[in-house]
Amino acid sequence: QSALTQPRSVSGSPGQSVTISCTGASSDVAVHNYVSWYQQHPGKAPKLIIYDVSHRPSGVPDRFSGSESGNTASLTISGLQADDEADYFCCSFAGGSTEVFGGGTKLTVL
Amino acid sequence: QVTLRESGPALVKATQTLTLACTFSGFSLSTTGMCVSWIRQPPGKALEWLARIDWDEDEYYSSSLKTRLTISKDTSGNQVVLTMTNMDPVDTAMYYCARIVYGATWAYDIWGQGTMVTVSS
């Protein structure tokens, strides 16, 4: 299972929107509606922010949204805030009931 | 309140076997839909899924590490153990355990704080 492909970094100014892509293969993102996204601040454990492609857990602001098209999932963060600066990882259910993470994207709020 | 906590040695030598424990509370791994996985993260690098054990005791492993990993539930019922054989310095990483509640979502809703493992040569 090869890692999902994410851009290494994205950036945006406060108030702007950014989108992070997550590209997989025919055995993972394209097949299963089980893509999740995690936010990780330095020195902290990952935190779930999107599950099942586009659902937000309780307590996650609606500034965070997820979508999917073909073998690419996307995380959009609107109304950027300073605290959004973090690493973001996607994850997908994959073949053989295994799982695969993306390589991670560092978001910088300018 | 659901919590998970990883424990194990902070330092192991190359070729040794690593044994990590994930002690959890607030749920039962015998309940239908409950799953616990191990995930690691080398310093400054990406998350890597390692293994998962499900409520029905099915086990799943990363294809690249399958020959070195064993995941199991201990008899107390509130601990998941991961063993990794033939450790190498490239295995130096933060090791996390995390929970999935299949049926509600397929995502890691709760994570432990992680345990850092350094492999010396």
Contacts between the chains, C-beta under 8 A, distances in Angstrom:
chain1	res1	chain2	res2	distance
A	1	B	62	7.1
A	1	B	63	5.8
A	1	B	64	7.7
A	3	B	46	6.6
A	3	B	48	7.9
A	32	B	106	7.8
A	34	B	106	3.8
A	34	B	107	7.5
A	36	B	105	7.6
A	36	B	106	7.2
A	36	B	107	3.7
A	36	B	108	7.0
A	38	B	47	7.5
A	38	B	108	7.3
A	45	B	96	6.2
A	45	B	111	4.3
A	45	B	112	6.8
A	45	B	113	5.6
A	45	B	114	5.7
A	46	B	47	6.8
A	46	B	96	7.6
A	46	B	98	7.9
A	46	B	108	7.3
A	46	B	111	5.9
A	47	B	111	7.6
A	48	B	107	5.5
A	48	B	108	6.0
A	48	B	109	5.4
A	50	B	107	8.0
A	51	B	105	4.4
A	51	B	106	7.1
A	51	B	107	3.5
A	51	B	109	7.7
A	52	B	105	5.8
A	52	B	106	6.4
A	52	B	107	6.9
A	55	B	105	7.3
A	57	B	109	6.7
A	89	B	46	6.7
A	89	B	47	5.3
A	91	B	47	7.5
A	91	B	49	7.4
A	91	B	107	7.3
A	91	B	108	7.4
A	93	B	106	5.6
A	96	B	60	7.0
A	96	B	63	7.6
A	97	B	52	7.9
A	97	B	58	7.7
A	97	B	60	5.1
A	98	B	49	7.0
A	98	B	52	7.8
A	98	B	60	5.4
A	98	B	61	7.4
A	98	B	62	6.7
A	98	B	63	7.0
A	99	B	37	7.2
A	99	B	49	4.4
A	99	B	52	7.1
A	100	B	49	6.3
A	101	B	39	7.5
A	101	B	46	6.1
A	101	B	47	4.3
A	101	B	48	6.4
A	101	B	49	5.8
A	102	B	46	7.0
A	103	B	46	4.7
A	104	B	45	7.7
A	104	B	46	4.5
A	104	B	47	7.1
